[in-house]
Amino acid sequence: MRYQDAINVSDLRSIAKRRLPRFVFNYVDGGAEDEITLRGNREAFERLLFRPRTLVDVSKRDMSTRLLGAPSALPFVVGPTALNGLSWPDGDMELAKAASAAGVPFAMSTVSMSLLEDVAREAPGRLWLQAYVFAERRITDAIIGRAHDAGFECVVLTSDFPVAGKREGDLRTGLLPHQKFTLATRLDMLMHPRWIATVARRRPRFVNVERELGPGRNVNSFVGHGMFDPSFNWEDIRRFRDRWPRKLMLKGVLRADDAERAIAAGVDGIVISNHGGRQLDGAVSAIDVLPEIARAVAGRASILVDGGVRRGSDIAKAIALGAEGVHLGRACVYGLGAGGRAGVARAISILADELDRTLALTGCPDIASLTADLISGA
């Protein structure tokens, strides 16, 4: 099957799994420890059932909306993911260009393999920077300063990464913590000659971090258990709020009281997230805690959700329960691995089509019509 023939995100996943070496696909697809959180993210969406309205005129439907106060053609963001250059050459750039063409924001990871300045120049559109807070704070500050100069509209501070989660699949292949690949991984690479001839020519590099390390420092000495700052706390949110003059979001919120504190600290929005099941195994799913957090926020800040979104109906469920939209992570990277920018566009098209059908079948002519009464038990 080719990416053009994919009829759902699961098909794109299967194509990407076939095209990519095992260590790359495992990195994209896997989660932490026993992957309880990873599975729970999907199961939480699947438990939610619609109570559709009937005999509503849905001959004309509008999927446009506003995310973080600005127009978006669709209610989702191509969300932040790392090491995308392992799935396709210049993978971050391909994701950004696909998002720009679709009229939706692109959230770029701090640990991307493309320079943020290059993305800003070549993929004009709504650009957000997902920022990790590093133990060397000056590096985080410098990257955020560069994002400001490049015209990024939003910084998304990530709060759920005081230390790296235990992603056992990556440890087994040798990708983590220092890219010391096992013999089995190297042999598997040889079984993917097209990947070797294209993608493998560029070794994974966190180029935005490298730029700030200075002469004589190797990025490998920076990466590892001491890379992130476990002292990151609420006072730091206020400091970032004072330093960053544009939109500020906090990603990694799973509690209503933390959402309240985030708003008090001055953020413009929150991303309810368990990091796609890649950090704390056994964490609640974002969609399960969304209603409680939405009630606490009460319209004072934007709310986005991530984790487990594979269908357009998942997007509709999140909006009905109080989110403005969702972050798409794996769904778009499956498309990237299946066919580069065109594969990402296929993923976006599939999800948009499914969302449009869900609007029609639930009696909703537009995004604003998605309300909690459509969800059984909400």
Secondary structure, 3 states (H helix, E strand, C coil): CCHHHCCCHHHHHHHHHHHCCHHHHHHHHCCCCCCHHHHHHHHHHHHCCECCCCCCCCCCCECCEEECCEEECCCEEECCCCCHHHCCCCHHHHHHHHHHHHCCCEEEECCCCCCHHHHHHHCCCCEEEEECCECCHHHHHHHHHHHHHHCCCEEEEECCCCCCCCCHHHHHHCCCCCCCCCHHHHHHHHCCHHHHHHHHHCCCCCHHHHHHHCCCCCHHHHCCCCCECCCCCHHHHHHHHHHCCCEEEEEEECCHHHHHHHHHCCCCEEEECCHHHCCCCCCCCHHHHHHHHHHHHCCCCEEEECCCCCCHHHHHHHHHCCCCEEEECHHHHHHHHHHHHHHHHHHHHHHHHHHHHHHHHCCCCEHHHCCHHHECCC
